[in-house]
Amino acid sequence: MESPFSSPSALFREHVDGVYNVAYRVLWNGADAEDVVQNTFLTAFSRRDQLADGAKIRPWLLTIAYREAISVLRRRRDQPTEPSQLPVIASRELGPEEVTQQQALAERIARAFRNLPDNLRSAVVLRDIEELTMIDVAQALSIGVSAAKMRVSRGRELLRLELSDELS
Amino acid sequence: MNCDELALVLTDFLEGDLSPAVESEAIEHVSSCRSCETRLGGTKQVIALSSRYASSPLDAAARDRLLAEFIEELG
């Protein structure tokens, strides 16, 4: 199997969105999240000998990103300085009213995520947005699998309660 | 299985990590409990909404800029 590090550009392009997303959902600040992106990929290249299984590159990168973001968060325990970036992902062409409705829904979901405690939000982001396995979530958070499941469970439940008006 | 027990195994249920026997108990309870049916359905919707709406992708210009900076840093 070819090393994922053989093409830095390809590696970056394939994983930058996931890395940025994890960083952004921890930090809620685009500039800080971009710094984490750079540090994550540079760290990954400097430690590439530590990656035993090239197939596990994604959870490994997201783990680095999460830890970088947490270290930034601890250094700069400040409030977010910009609103969330809220994509509206359309499966078909939407009319203006539908775009507005979906944007409003995206804002409510982003707010619900933002209201989660950091430790629960990180677990839900890694499992439900980045779709890491629960084992990889546990490794990224340096906790056991049972604890990871508990955090995901509590995070989902808080989201469910906060978004109850949106759920059918 | 009662509601409290269902709550405890809900994540394992969604992960497919329950034994067949316990999974059957969970399904049986949910089929007869409106509250747990709502909870299970709501949790599934939260997962779907999170996946669909909660990502924050970079725009193309920012991605290109970051890539150029990264390649330059790598030397």
gemmi code that builds the backbone of each chain (N, CA, C; Angstrom):
import gemmi

chains = {
    "A": [
        ("MET", (0.839, -1.197, 0.000), (0.000, 0.000, 0.000), (0.880, 1.255, 0.000)),
        ("GLU", (0.546, 2.181, -0.877), (1.335, 3.407, -0.974), (1.137, 4.254, 0.278)),
        ("SER", (2.214, 4.871, 0.727), (2.118, 5.711, 1.917), (1.193, 6.902, 1.653)),
        ("PRO", (0.318, 7.219, 2.608), (-0.540, 8.396, 2.422), (0.262, 9.693, 2.402)),
        ("PHE", (1.545, 9.599, 2.783), (2.384, 10.799, 2.831), (3.161, 11.014, 1.527)),
        ("SER", (2.964, 10.112, 0.557), (3.735, 10.243, -0.683), (3.318, 11.478, -1.479)),
        ("SER", (2.083, 11.922, -1.298), (1.633, 13.149, -1.968), (1.032, 14.091, -0.926)),
        ("PRO", (1.829, 15.052, -0.448), (1.306, 15.974, 0.568), (0.040, 16.713, 0.128)),
        ("SER", (0.005, 17.121, -1.138), (-1.167, 17.861, -1.628), (-2.419, 16.989, -1.590)),
        ("ALA", (-2.283, 15.751, -2.062), (-3.439, 14.857, -2.085), (-3.922, 14.558, -0.666)),
        ("LEU", (-2.971, 14.326, 0.219), (-3.339, 14.059, 1.617), (-4.091, 15.249, 2.208)),
        ("PHE", (-3.561, 16.427, 1.957), (-4.181, 17.644, 2.497), (-5.598, 17.807, 1.950)),
        ("ARG", (-5.735, 17.682, 0.637), (-7.048, 17.900, 0.018), (-8.079, 16.873, 0.493)),
        ("GLU", (-7.634, 15.661, 0.701), (-8.580, 14.614, 1.098), (-9.098, 14.824, 2.528)),
        ("HIS", (-8.253, 15.365, 3.391), (-8.612, 15.373, 4.811), (-8.820, 16.760, 5.411)),
        ("VAL", (-8.587, 17.804, 4.627), (-8.625, 19.137, 5.232), (-10.006, 19.495, 5.790)),
        ("ASP", (-11.070, 19.076, 5.112), (-12.404, 19.442, 5.610), (-12.685, 18.814, 6.970)),
        ("GLY", (-12.347, 17.544, 7.114), (-12.569, 16.882, 8.403), (-11.744, 17.498, 9.508)),
        ("VAL", (-10.472, 17.780, 9.197), (-9.583, 18.390, 10.193), (-10.119, 19.767, 10.600)),
        ("TYR", (-10.510, 20.551, 9.599), (-11.026, 21.894, 9.896), (-12.316, 21.812, 10.713)),
        ("ASN", (-13.166, 20.876, 10.351), (-14.459, 20.760, 11.027), (-14.289, 20.422, 12.502)),
        ("VAL", (-13.409, 19.475, 12.777), (-13.155, 19.126, 14.185), (-12.614, 20.349, 14.931)),
        ("ALA", (-11.647, 21.024, 14.317), (-11.051, 22.198, 14.970), (-12.091, 23.291, 15.186)),
        ("TYR", (-12.905, 23.514, 14.161), (-13.890, 24.598, 14.260), (-14.928, 24.311, 15.326)),
        ("ARG", (-15.355, 23.060, 15.431), (-16.390, 22.726, 16.406), (-15.851, 22.701, 17.835)),
        ("VAL", (-14.557, 22.669, 17.984), (-13.970, 22.825, 19.326), (-13.774, 24.308, 19.635)),
        ("LEU", (-13.322, 25.064, 18.635), (-12.866, 26.435, 18.898), (-13.883, 27.513, 18.537)),
        ("TRP", (-14.776, 27.211, 17.582), (-15.767, 28.191, 17.126), (-15.120, 29.482, 16.655)),
        ("ASN", (-14.022, 29.359, 16.003), (-13.307, 30.524, 15.500), (-12.535, 30.092, 14.258)),
        ("GLY", (-12.860, 30.710, 13.116), (-12.282, 30.275, 11.861), (-10.780, 30.432, 11.778)),
        ("ALA", (-10.259, 31.556, 12.268), (-8.810, 31.792, 12.187), (-8.058, 30.773, 13.041)),
        ("ASP", (-8.561, 30.525, 14.242), (-7.915, 29.530, 15.101), (-8.003, 28.135, 14.482)),
        ("ALA", (-9.143, 27.846, 13.891), (-9.306, 26.527, 13.267), (-8.334, 26.360, 12.096)),
        ("GLU", (-8.111, 27.433, 11.347), (-7.144, 27.360, 10.241), (-5.732, 27.126, 10.778)),
        ("ASP", (-5.398, 27.762, 11.898), (-4.084, 27.503, 12.509), (-3.947, 26.029, 12.887)),
        ("VAL", (-5.046, 25.475, 13.418), (-5.017, 24.063, 13.805), (-4.834, 23.177, 12.571)),
        ("VAL", (-5.464, 23.549, 11.466), (-5.287, 22.783, 10.224), (-3.798, 22.717, 9.869)),
        ("GLN", (-3.153, 23.871, 9.860), (-1.733, 23.890, 9.488), (-0.898, 23.057, 10.457)),
        ("ASN", (-1.126, 23.270, 11.739), (-0.331, 22.539, 12.726), (-0.594, 21.042, 12.657)),
        ("THR", (-1.835, 20.679, 12.369), (-2.174, 19.247, 12.295), (-1.404, 18.564, 11.170)),
        ("PHE", (-1.413, 19.162, 9.994), (-0.735, 18.510, 8.871), (0.789, 18.539, 9.035)),
        ("LEU", (1.297, 19.628, 9.576), (2.748, 19.667, 9.815), (3.150, 18.646, 10.877)),
        ("THR", (2.356, 18.549, 11.929), (2.635, 17.552, 12.974), (2.553, 16.145, 12.394)),
        ("ALA", (1.523, 15.915, 11.581), (1.362, 14.578, 10.989), (2.590, 14.196, 10.166)),
        ("PHE", (3.103, 15.142, 9.385), (4.287, 14.823, 8.576), (5.520, 14.598, 9.447)),
        ("SER", (5.645, 15.375, 10.499), (6.815, 15.197, 11.361), (6.751, 13.889, 12.143)),
        ("ARG", (5.536, 13.365, 12.332), (5.376, 12.125, 13.100), (4.920, 10.959, 12.225)),
        ("ARG", (5.116, 11.063, 10.937), (4.518, 10.055, 10.054), (5.025, 8.651, 10.329)),
        ("ASP", (6.212, 8.525, 10.908), (6.731, 7.193, 11.237), (5.914, 6.527, 12.337)),
        ("GLN", (5.130, 7.323, 13.068), (4.343, 6.759, 14.170), (3.046, 6.125, 13.692)),
        ("LEU", (2.677, 6.375, 12.451), (1.432, 5.809, 11.936), (1.718, 4.410, 11.398)),
        ("ALA", (1.320, 3.414, 12.175), (1.657, 2.039, 11.805), (0.830, 1.543, 10.629)),
        ("ASP", (-0.418, 1.980, 10.574), (-1.337, 1.479, 9.549), (-1.848, 2.657, 8.720)),
        ("GLY", (-1.394, 2.720, 7.480), (-1.773, 3.836, 6.614), (-3.272, 3.957, 6.409)),
        ("ALA", (-3.973, 2.833, 6.578), (-5.426, 2.862, 6.396), (-6.122, 3.650, 7.507)),
        ("LYS", (-5.402, 3.866, 8.607), (-5.999, 4.573, 9.747), (-5.632, 6.054, 9.744)),
        ("ILE", (-5.240, 6.539, 8.579), (-4.776, 7.922, 8.519), (-5.854, 8.914, 8.971)),
        ("ARG", (-7.096, 8.682, 8.605), (-8.145, 9.664, 8.934), (-8.352, 9.810, 10.438)),
        ("PRO", (-8.634, 8.725, 11.173), (-8.782, 8.906, 12.617), (-7.509, 9.447, 13.268)),
        ("TRP", (-6.354, 9.082, 12.714), (-5.090, 9.571, 13.279), (-4.991, 11.089, 13.100)),
        ("LEU", (-5.305, 11.573, 11.915), (-5.267, 13.020, 11.670), (-6.292, 13.765, 12.526)),
        ("LEU", (-7.490, 13.193, 12.624), (-8.526, 13.873, 13.412), (-8.180, 13.881, 14.898)),
        ("THR", (-7.466, 12.856, 15.329), (-7.002, 12.836, 16.722), (-5.995, 13.960, 16.952)),
        ("ILE", (-5.050, 14.105, 16.018), (-4.081, 15.200, 16.132), (-4.815, 16.540, 16.132)),
        ("ALA", (-5.783, 16.678, 15.221), (-6.536, 17.940, 15.119), (-7.277, 18.239, 16.411)),
        ("TYR", (-7.928, 17.235, 16.951), (-8.673, 17.435, 18.193), (-7.735, 17.885, 19.313)),
        ("ARG", (-6.601, 17.223, 19.436), (-5.670, 17.569, 20.532), (-5.048, 18.944, 20.317)),
        ("GLU", (-4.758, 19.269, 19.072), (-4.257, 20.629, 18.782), (-5.304, 21.667, 19.166)),
        ("ALA", (-6.546, 21.387, 18.797), (-7.623, 22.349, 19.072), (-7.834, 22.521, 20.573)),
        ("ILE", (-7.782, 21.422, 21.295), (-7.957, 21.503, 22.750), (-6.823, 22.310, 23.382)),
        ("SER", (-5.606, 22.139, 22.855), (-4.491, 22.897, 23.431), (-4.661, 24.388, 23.145)),
        ("VAL", (-5.171, 24.720, 21.965), (-5.462, 26.130, 21.662), (-6.561, 26.643, 22.584)),
        ("LEU", (-7.578, 25.830, 22.767), (-8.708, 26.227, 23.620), (-8.228, 26.519, 25.037)),
        ("ARG", (-7.331, 25.696, 25.520), (-6.836, 25.886, 26.889), (-5.991, 27.151, 27.006)),
        ("ARG", (-5.278, 27.469, 25.902), (-4.446, 28.683, 25.932), (-5.280, 29.941, 25.782)),
        ("ARG", (-6.328, 29.838, 24.990), (-7.137, 31.022, 24.689), (-8.573, 30.752, 25.088)),
        ("ARG", (-8.874, 30.732, 26.321), (-10.230, 30.426, 26.762), (-11.122, 31.650, 26.537)),
        ("ASP", (-11.151, 32.096, 25.269), (-11.948, 33.284, 24.984), (-13.230, 32.882, 24.281)),
        ("GLN", (-14.076, 33.840, 24.083), (-15.344, 33.596, 23.416), (-15.136, 33.575, 21.912)),
        ("PRO", (-15.995, 32.886, 21.199), (-15.894, 32.900, 19.744), (-16.089, 34.304, 19.203)),
        ("THR", (-15.400, 34.591, 18.120), (-15.429, 35.953, 17.601), (-16.128, 36.077, 16.265)),
        ("GLU", (-16.678, 35.013, 15.783), (-17.386, 35.092, 14.518), (-18.527, 34.093, 14.540)),
        ("PRO", (-19.556, 34.349, 13.775), (-20.659, 33.399, 13.746), (-20.252, 32.110, 13.057)),
        ("SER", (-20.982, 31.054, 13.350), (-20.681, 29.786, 12.700), (-20.881, 29.893, 11.201)),
        ("GLN", (-20.110, 29.089, 10.507), (-20.331, 28.999, 9.072), (-21.350, 27.899, 8.871)),
        ("LEU", (-22.431, 28.223, 8.247), (-23.547, 27.292, 8.201), (-23.891, 26.921, 6.765)),
        ("PRO", (-23.394, 25.813, 6.325), (-23.693, 25.420, 4.957), (-25.122, 24.916, 4.832)),
        ("VAL", (-25.715, 25.167, 3.730), (-26.988, 24.530, 3.420), (-26.717, 23.542, 2.311)),
        ("ILE", (-26.847, 22.278, 2.656), (-26.499, 21.240, 1.703), (-27.767, 20.825, 0.965)),
        ("ALA", (-27.848, 21.158, -0.277), (-29.073, 20.907, -1.028), (-28.949, 19.630, -1.840)),
        ("SER", (-29.941, 18.792, -1.759), (-29.942, 17.594, -2.584), (-30.616, 17.886, -3.915)),
        ("ARG", (-31.269, 19.004, -4.017), (-31.886, 19.416, -5.274), (-31.929, 20.936, -5.237)),
        ("GLU", (-32.374, 21.521, -6.304), (-32.426, 22.972, -6.331), (-33.519, 23.468, -5.397)),
        ("LEU", (-33.192, 24.423, -4.556), (-34.155, 24.911, -3.581), (-34.625, 26.302, -3.968)),
        ("GLY", (-35.885, 26.593, -3.625), (-36.389, 27.938, -3.793), (-35.915, 28.813, -2.654)),
        ("PRO", (-36.075, 30.136, -2.796), (-35.589, 31.055, -1.754), (-36.175, 30.762, -0.379)),
        ("GLU", (-37.458, 30.399, -0.328), (-38.082, 30.135, 0.970), (-37.486, 28.895, 1.632)),
        ("GLU", (-37.238, 27.867, 0.811), (-36.650, 26.644, 1.358), (-35.217, 26.892, 1.830)),
        ("VAL", (-34.482, 27.690, 1.072), (-33.112, 28.016, 1.497), (-33.138, 28.710, 2.852)),
        ("THR", (-34.083, 29.667, 3.000), (-34.197, 30.376, 4.274), (-34.544, 29.419, 5.403)),
        ("GLN", (-35.471, 28.500, 5.143), (-35.864, 27.533, 6.173), (-34.695, 26.630, 6.555)),
        ("GLN", (-33.958, 26.183, 5.549), (-32.838, 25.281, 5.838), (-31.714, 26.025, 6.553)),
        ("GLN", (-31.527, 27.288, 6.169), (-30.507, 28.085, 6.859), (-30.897, 28.261, 8.332)),
        ("ALA", (-32.180, 28.502, 8.579), (-32.642, 28.669, 9.960), (-32.455, 27.376, 10.739)),
        ("LEU", (-32.740, 26.253, 10.102), (-32.548, 24.962, 10.772), (-31.073, 24.736, 11.073)),
        ("ALA", (-30.226, 25.042, 10.098), (-28.787, 24.874, 10.302), (-28.301, 25.739, 11.464)),
        ("GLU", (-28.854, 26.952, 11.567), (-28.461, 27.836, 12.677), (-28.899, 27.258, 14.016)),
        ("ARG", (-30.115, 26.698, 14.065), (-30.584, 26.120, 15.326), (-29.730, 24.911, 15.718)),
        ("ILE", (-29.349, 24.125, 14.734), (-28.515, 22.954, 15.027), (-27.132, 23.397, 15.498)),
        ("ALA", (-26.581, 24.400, 14.822), (-25.264, 24.904, 15.234), (-25.325, 25.445, 16.656)),
        ("ARG", (-26.420, 26.164, 16.977), (-26.565, 26.712, 18.328), (-26.650, 25.583, 19.361)),
        ("ALA", (-27.395, 24.535, 19.001), (-27.525, 23.400, 19.923), (-26.163, 22.747, 20.156)),
        ("PHE", (-25.380, 22.601, 19.095), (-24.031, 22.048, 19.258), (-23.177, 22.949, 20.143)),
        ("ARG", (-23.317, 24.241, 19.901), (-22.481, 25.182, 20.635), (-22.810, 25.169, 22.124)),
        ("ASN", (-24.064, 24.867, 22.442), (-24.476, 24.838, 23.844), (-24.044, 23.573, 24.577)),
        ("LEU", (-23.565, 22.585, 23.836), (-23.116, 21.363, 24.511), (-21.835, 21.624, 25.287)),
        ("PRO", (-21.646, 20.950, 26.408), (-20.332, 20.998, 27.072), (-19.237, 20.521, 26.117)),
        ("ASP", (-18.035, 21.082, 26.242), (-16.947, 20.774, 25.299), (-16.717, 19.273, 25.129)),
        ("ASN", (-16.700, 18.557, 26.266), (-16.335, 17.130, 26.169), (-17.406, 16.326, 25.426)),
        ("LEU", (-18.674, 16.714, 25.601), (-19.743, 16.003, 24.901), (-19.764, 16.391, 23.424)),
        ("ARG", (-19.564, 17.685, 23.148), (-19.581, 18.139, 21.757), (-18.479, 17.459, 20.946)),
        ("SER", (-17.290, 17.365, 21.524), (-16.185, 16.735, 20.797), (-16.529, 15.297, 20.441)),
        ("ALA", (-17.125, 14.587, 21.386), (-17.458, 13.179, 21.134), (-18.498, 13.058, 20.026)),
        ("VAL", (-19.515, 13.919, 20.058), (-20.570, 13.844, 19.035), (-20.032, 14.267, 17.670)),
        ("VAL", (-19.189, 15.294, 17.653), (-18.604, 15.730, 16.374), (-17.806, 14.587, 15.742)),
        ("LEU", (-16.978, 13.942, 16.547), (-16.138, 12.870, 16.000), (-16.968, 11.667, 15.549)),
        ("ARG", (-18.023, 11.352, 16.300), (-18.813, 10.156, 15.951), (-19.857, 10.450, 14.870)),
        ("ASP", (-20.647, 11.499, 15.049), (-21.813, 11.680, 14.179), (-21.559, 12.588, 12.982)),
        ("ILE", (-20.575, 13.460, 13.063), (-20.274, 14.314, 11.909), (-19.107, 13.730, 11.126)),
        ("GLU", (-18.022, 13.416, 11.829), (-16.860, 12.850, 11.136), (-16.947, 11.341, 10.985)),
        ("GLU", (-17.910, 10.734, 11.680), (-18.223, 9.313, 11.528), (-17.038, 8.394, 11.816)),
        ("LEU", (-16.252, 8.770, 12.835), (-15.239, 7.833, 13.327), (-15.948, 6.698, 14.048)),
        ("THR", (-15.290, 5.546, 14.117), (-15.841, 4.467, 14.936), (-15.757, 4.878, 16.405)),
        ("MET", (-16.536, 4.203, 17.239), (-16.498, 4.546, 18.661), (-15.110, 4.268, 19.244)),
        ("ILE", (-14.442, 3.250, 18.720), (-13.073, 2.955, 19.187), (-12.138, 4.110, 18.839)),
        ("ASP", (-12.265, 4.636, 17.640), (-11.410, 5.759, 17.239), (-11.769, 7.035, 18.003)),
        ("VAL", (-13.049, 7.223, 18.301), (-13.451, 8.372, 19.134), (-12.780, 8.261, 20.497)),
        ("ALA", (-12.828, 7.067, 21.054), (-12.224, 6.847, 22.375), (-10.730, 7.151, 22.344)),
        ("GLN", (-10.056, 6.692, 21.289), (-8.610, 6.936, 21.184), (-8.323, 8.423, 21.024)),
        ("ALA", (-9.143, 9.091, 20.217), (-8.923, 10.526, 20.006), (-9.084, 11.305, 21.298)),
        ("LEU", (-10.035, 10.884, 22.118), (-10.320, 11.611, 23.353), (-9.504, 11.088, 24.538)),
        ("SER", (-8.698, 10.054, 24.281), (-7.890, 9.427, 25.347), (-8.760, 8.933, 26.501)),
        ("ILE", (-9.859, 8.295, 26.141), (-10.745, 7.712, 27.150), (-11.112, 6.303, 26.695)),
        ("GLY", (-11.770, 5.550, 27.561), (-12.200, 4.211, 27.196), (-13.411, 4.250, 26.267)),
        ("VAL", (-13.676, 3.116, 25.637), (-14.808, 3.053, 24.706), (-16.128, 3.277, 25.443)),
        ("SER", (-16.255, 2.728, 26.633), (-17.501, 2.923, 27.399), (-17.722, 4.397, 27.711)),
        ("ALA", (-16.645, 5.073, 28.075), (-16.760, 6.509, 28.375), (-17.100, 7.296, 27.107)),
        ("ALA", (-16.524, 6.873, 25.985), (-16.839, 7.552, 24.715), (-18.313, 7.377, 24.375)),
        ("LYS", (-18.804, 6.167, 24.552), (-20.229, 5.915, 24.288), (-21.102, 6.770, 25.208)),
        ("MET", (-20.694, 6.884, 26.460), (-21.470, 7.683, 27.409), (-21.514, 9.143, 26.979)),
        ("ARG", (-20.363, 9.664, 26.542), (-20.344, 11.072, 26.108), (-21.199, 11.281, 24.853)),
        ("VAL", (-21.078, 10.368, 23.917), (-21.895, 10.483, 22.702), (-23.373, 10.408, 23.062)),
        ("SER", (-23.701, 9.481, 23.939), (-25.091, 9.294, 24.349), (-25.653, 10.552, 25.014)),
        ("ARG", (-24.890, 11.110, 25.947), (-25.354, 12.307, 26.651), (-25.439, 13.505, 25.709)),
        ("GLY", (-24.468, 13.604, 24.815), (-24.494, 14.698, 23.846), (-25.700, 14.612, 22.923)),
        ("ARG", (-25.959, 13.411, 22.414), (-27.122, 13.234, 21.532), (-28.417, 13.550, 22.274)),
        ("GLU", (-28.499, 13.135, 23.541), (-29.727, 13.355, 24.301), (-29.961, 14.854, 24.528)),
        ("LEU", (-28.883, 15.589, 24.850), (-29.033, 17.036, 25.017), (-29.448, 17.698, 23.708)),
        ("LEU", (-28.863, 17.241, 22.608), (-29.259, 17.783, 21.300), (-30.726, 17.461, 21.011)),
        ("ARG", (-31.122, 16.237, 21.319), (-32.516, 15.829, 21.052), (-33.485, 16.717, 21.829)),
        ("LEU", (-33.153, 16.980, 23.076), (-34.051, 17.801, 23.893), (-34.081, 19.246, 23.384)),
        ("GLU", (-32.891, 19.767, 23.021), (-32.851, 21.160, 22.571), (-33.502, 21.335, 21.200)),
        ("LEU", (-33.435, 20.299, 20.390), (-33.989, 20.387, 19.029), (-35.370, 19.742, 18.926)),
        ("SER", (-36.020, 19.547, 20.051), (-37.274, 18.784, 20.037), (-38.315, 19.396, 19.102)),
        ("ASP", (-38.302, 20.718, 18.964), (-39.278, 21.357, 18.075), (-39.031, 21.029, 16.605)),
        ("GLU", (-37.797, 20.627, 16.294), (-37.446, 20.331, 14.897), (-37.713, 18.874, 14.535)),
        ("LEU", (-37.947, 18.050, 15.555), (-38.050, 16.618, 15.309), (-39.498, 16.211, 15.138)),
        ("SER", (-39.743, 15.328, 14.215), (-41.124, 14.899, 13.979), (-41.485, 13.731, 14.895)),
    ],
    "B": [
        ("MET", (-37.543, -5.492, 29.564), (-36.767, -4.240, 29.608), (-37.720, -3.078, 29.892)),
        ("ASN", (-37.286, -2.155, 30.767), (-38.101, -0.973, 31.035), (-37.433, 0.272, 30.407)),
        ("CYS", (-38.031, 1.426, 30.630), (-37.540, 2.652, 29.970), (-36.120, 3.013, 30.424)),
        ("ASP", (-35.851, 2.892, 31.712), (-34.510, 3.224, 32.208), (-33.461, 2.296, 31.598)),
        ("GLU", (-33.794, 1.038, 31.500), (-32.853, 0.068, 30.924), (-32.648, 0.348, 29.430)),
        ("LEU", (-33.711, 0.741, 28.772), (-33.580, 1.079, 27.345), (-32.648, 2.274, 27.168)),
        ("ALA", (-32.810, 3.271, 28.050), (-31.956, 4.465, 27.961), (-30.482, 4.088, 28.103)),
        ("LEU", (-30.213, 3.132, 28.981), (-28.823, 2.722, 29.223), (-28.199, 2.024, 28.020)),
        ("VAL", (-29.011, 1.337, 27.247), (-28.439, 0.573, 26.126), (-28.716, 1.224, 24.769)),
        ("LEU", (-29.285, 2.428, 24.789), (-29.701, 3.046, 23.526), (-28.528, 3.215, 22.547)),
        ("THR", (-27.398, 3.713, 23.055), (-26.252, 3.923, 22.168), (-25.724, 2.599, 21.621)),
        ("ASP", (-25.628, 1.601, 22.487), (-25.207, 0.280, 22.000), (-26.200, -0.270, 20.985)),
        ("PHE", (-27.466, -0.003, 21.212), (-28.497, -0.439, 20.262), (-28.259, 0.209, 18.902)),
        ("LEU", (-28.018, 1.512, 18.912), (-27.794, 2.223, 17.649), (-26.475, 1.816, 16.993)),
        ("GLU", (-25.493, 1.434, 17.821), (-24.200, 1.001, 17.287), (-24.245, -0.439, 16.778)),
        ("GLY", (-25.333, -1.160, 17.112), (-25.396, -2.575, 16.755), (-24.524, -3.434, 17.639)),
        ("ASP", (-24.284, -2.955, 18.870), (-23.367, -3.663, 19.769), (-24.073, -4.539, 20.801)),
        ("LEU", (-25.391, -4.628, 20.740), (-26.098, -5.448, 21.723), (-26.090, -6.918, 21.304)),
        ("SER", (-26.163, -7.783, 22.294), (-26.334, -9.200, 21.976), (-27.716, -9.382, 21.348)),
        ("PRO", (-27.894, -10.420, 20.558), (-29.211, -10.638, 19.931), (-30.350, -10.685, 20.946)),
        ("ALA", (-30.101, -11.283, 22.095), (-31.165, -11.407, 23.094), (-31.568, -10.040, 23.647)),
        ("VAL", (-30.559, -9.230, 23.985), (-30.860, -7.903, 24.544), (-31.446, -6.995, 23.466)),
        ("GLU", (-30.960, -7.147, 22.255), (-31.519, -6.351, 21.161), (-33.001, -6.669, 20.963)),
        ("SER", (-33.347, -7.922, 21.060), (-34.759, -8.309, 20.928), (-35.595, -7.683, 22.038)),
        ("GLU", (-35.040, -7.679, 23.250), (-35.758, -7.061, 24.371), (-35.962, -5.566, 24.117)),
        ("ALA", (-34.922, -4.921, 23.586), (-35.018, -3.484, 23.309), (-36.086, -3.207, 22.251)),
        ("ILE", (-36.062, -3.997, 21.193), (-37.047, -3.808, 20.121), (-38.461, -4.039, 20.652)),
        ("GLU", (-38.602, -5.050, 21.473), (-39.920, -5.362, 22.030), (-40.414, -4.211, 22.905)),
        ("HIS", (-39.490, -3.656, 23.713), (-39.898, -2.548, 24.587), (-40.285, -1.311, 23.767)),
        ("VAL", (-39.451, -0.982, 22.786), (-39.720, 0.214, 21.975), (-41.058, 0.080, 21.236)),
        ("SER", (-41.364, -1.122, 20.804), (-42.608, -1.325, 20.045), (-43.847, -1.150, 20.918)),
        ("SER", (-43.648, -1.202, 22.232), (-44.813, -1.093, 23.111), (-44.767, 0.154, 23.997)),
        ("CYS", (-43.764, 1.015, 23.776), (-43.600, 2.198, 24.646), (-43.496, 3.453, 23.774)),
        ("ARG", (-44.510, 4.268, 23.839), (-44.545, 5.472, 22.999), (-43.371, 6.404, 23.327)),
        ("SER", (-43.081, 6.542, 24.617), (-42.015, 7.455, 25.044), (-40.651, 7.009, 24.490)),
        ("CYS", (-40.366, 5.730, 24.600), (-39.064, 5.236, 24.113), (-39.014, 5.209, 22.589)),
        ("GLU", (-40.159, 4.984, 21.973), (-40.211, 5.058, 20.512), (-39.844, 6.481, 20.062)),
        ("THR", (-40.399, 7.470, 20.782), (-40.094, 8.873, 20.463), (-38.621, 9.168, 20.701)),
        ("ARG", (-38.105, 8.653, 21.808), (-36.691, 8.898, 22.131), (-35.769, 8.284, 21.083)),
        ("LEU", (-36.052, 7.052, 20.705), (-35.215, 6.381, 19.700), (-35.309, 7.107, 18.358)),
        ("GLY", (-36.534, 7.429, 17.959), (-36.707, 8.119, 16.675), (-36.051, 9.486, 16.681)),
        ("GLY", (-36.197, 10.203, 17.798), (-35.589, 11.526, 17.910), (-34.072, 11.455, 17.866)),
        ("THR", (-33.513, 10.449, 18.506), (-32.052, 10.303, 18.500), (-31.547, 10.006, 17.092)),
        ("LYS", (-32.278, 9.166, 16.383), (-31.880, 8.881, 14.991), (-31.947, 10.151, 14.144)),
        ("GLN", (-32.964, 10.971, 14.392), (-33.078, 12.223, 13.626), (-31.941, 13.180, 13.973)),
        ("VAL", (-31.568, 13.222, 15.248), (-30.461, 14.090, 15.662), (-29.174, 13.678, 14.953)),
        ("ILE", (-28.943, 12.383, 14.873), (-27.740, 11.897, 14.182), (-27.770, 12.317, 12.709)),
        ("ALA", (-28.934, 12.155, 12.093), (-29.057, 12.521, 10.674), (-28.886, 14.025, 10.475)),
        ("LEU", (-29.494, 14.824, 11.356), (-29.368, 16.283, 11.236), (-27.933, 16.736, 11.480)),
        ("SER", (-27.272, 16.113, 12.441), (-25.879, 16.473, 12.732), (-25.016, 16.229, 11.507)),
        ("SER", (-25.198, 15.073, 10.912), (-24.400, 14.718, 9.751), (-24.669, 15.665, 8.586)),
        ("ARG", (-25.926, 16.104, 8.460), (-26.310, 16.904, 7.296), (-25.989, 18.383, 7.459)),
        ("TYR", (-26.162, 18.896, 8.677), (-26.122, 20.350, 8.828), (-24.977, 20.886, 9.691)),
        ("ALA", (-24.330, 20.045, 10.460), (-23.423, 20.592, 11.463), (-21.968, 20.672, 11.014)),
        ("SER", (-21.681, 20.264, 9.775), (-20.302, 20.407, 9.320), (-20.057, 21.859, 8.910)),
        ("SER", (-18.810, 22.252, 8.927), (-18.480, 23.627, 8.524), (-17.300, 23.593, 7.574)),
        ("PRO", (-17.556, 23.240, 6.327), (-16.466, 23.098, 5.366), (-15.809, 24.429, 5.035)),
        ("LEU", (-14.550, 24.323, 4.692), (-13.819, 25.499, 4.232), (-14.285, 25.887, 2.835)),
        ("ASP", (-14.224, 27.176, 2.530), (-14.496, 27.529, 1.141), (-13.235, 27.244, 0.307)),
        ("ALA", (-13.420, 27.215, -0.997), (-12.344, 26.783, -1.894), (-11.115, 27.686, -1.784)),
        ("ALA", (-11.348, 28.987, -1.641), (-10.219, 29.925, -1.576), (-9.382, 29.674, -0.321)),
        ("ALA", (-10.058, 29.462, 0.793), (-9.327, 29.201, 2.050), (-8.572, 27.882, 1.970)),
        ("ARG", (-9.197, 26.897, 1.337), (-8.529, 25.598, 1.209), (-7.258, 25.735, 0.375)),
        ("ASP", (-7.353, 26.451, -0.724), (-6.178, 26.631, -1.591), (-5.075, 27.406, -0.865)),
        ("ARG", (-5.476, 28.441, -0.135), (-4.480, 29.241, 0.595), (-3.772, 28.392, 1.656)),
        ("LEU", (-4.558, 27.617, 2.399), (-3.962, 26.781, 3.440), (-3.045, 25.722, 2.844)),
        ("LEU", (-3.456, 25.166, 1.713), (-2.617, 24.152, 1.059), (-1.294, 24.775, 0.623)),
        ("ALA", (-1.371, 25.978, 0.032), (-0.124, 26.632, -0.424), (0.799, 26.908, 0.759)),
        ("GLU", (0.214, 27.367, 1.878), (1.025, 27.648, 3.072), (1.636, 26.355, 3.621)),
        ("PHE", (0.867, 25.306, 3.586), (1.348, 24.015, 4.098), (2.515, 23.492, 3.270)),
        ("ILE", (2.354, 23.541, 1.950), (3.434, 23.065, 1.071), (4.683, 23.916, 1.260)),
        ("GLU", (4.499, 25.214, 1.425), (5.647, 26.100, 1.642), (6.345, 25.758, 2.959)),
        ("GLU", (5.556, 25.510, 3.999), (6.140, 25.140, 5.305), (6.896, 23.827, 5.232)),
        ("LEU", (6.358, 22.890, 4.455), (7.018, 21.588, 4.323), (8.378, 21.744, 3.640)),
        ("GLY", (8.454, 22.781, 2.801), (9.700, 22.996, 2.081), (9.813, 22.049, 0.932)),
    ],
}
model = gemmi.Model(1)
for chain_id, residues in chains.items():
    chain = gemmi.Chain(chain_id)
    for i, (resn, *xyz) in enumerate(residues, 1):
        res = gemmi.Residue()
        res.name, res.seqid = resn, gemmi.SeqId(i, " ")
        for name, pos in zip(("N", "CA", "C"), xyz):
            atom = gemmi.Atom()
            atom.name, atom.element = name, gemmi.Element(name[0])
            atom.pos, atom.b_iso = gemmi.Position(*pos), 0.0
            res.add_atom(atom)
        chain.add_residue(res)
    model.add_chain(chain)
structure = gemmi.Structure()
structure.add_model(model)
structure.setup_entities()
